[in-house]
């Protein structure tokens, strides 16, 4: 199934989140992670396009960017989207506070805590570095709020199989999760498996 992304809007506060008239109440998938984890690259790899802006300066995005994914192409594209992607601002360039992150805008918590159409959170962690406390706080927050989530390990192509397996084991133990899906935006490894998770919430 081919899904074509259509940019909806950038929201800088809760009042600007897209209404049901724009999303048709379709389930939303939020992408969250540290500012340099490769979030935009992963979204672009999933979409097969460059909808998400990849900045040379991590932490530059300060809004939630919403994309509607439609089935079909051209004049045959369906009016009602299959699913909505939400690209959240990155965190990690300031100390994390009890409100998830001191440098995340205040509208992030209302989105994660109150957005009724939020069906899945894709939490990105970097497989090339040790477990980060900020990632652990986010995962713990989602566990406490009972938000469905999947943890994705980015930049998996940069490591040998043995080192990747070792790092994934350390990440699982530190963050208290049973599964981390390794992916590579460069080679597309793990992208089909992640798509299966995403499409499952759209059905």
C-alpha positions, 0 to 999 in steps of 0.5 A: 500500500502506497501512502502519500504524505501531505503536510497539514500544519506546524503547531506551536501550542495546543490551540493549534493542533489539527482539528478533526476536520483536517485529520478526519479523526484518523490515528496519529503516530508521534515520533519522539527522540533526542535532537541528534537521534536521526528522527527526521531521517527516519521519517523521510525513510518511512515516507520515501520522501523529504517531508521532514526537514533534516537540520544540520543543527540539532534541536532547531525544530520547535513545533509539532509538524503534522503530515496526513498520509493518503492512499493512492496517487494523483487524482486517485488519492483518497480524500480521507487519510489512512494515518497522521504522522506527528514529528515532535521537537527533539530534546536533549540539549538541556537538562531533563526536568520532571516535565520530560524536558526543560527545553521542550515547549509546554505544549508537548505534555498536553499532546502526549497526555491528552491527544485522543487520536494519538495511537502510537509513540515511536521512541527513538534511541541511538544504538551508537551511544550508551543509554541516555537518562533523557530517553529513560525518562520519556519511556517511563512517562509513556509507561506511566501514562499507558500510551502505546509505544515502540522503541526504535534503535537508530543508526544500526548500520554503523555497528557490527552485528555483535556490537549492535546486539550488545548495545541493544541488550544494554538499552533494553536493560537500562530502559526496562523494555523487552524489545528495541527495533533496530533500524537504519535510515541509510540502508532501510534495514528495519523500516518494513518491520516498523511500517508493520507496527505503524499500519497495525494502528491504522487498521 
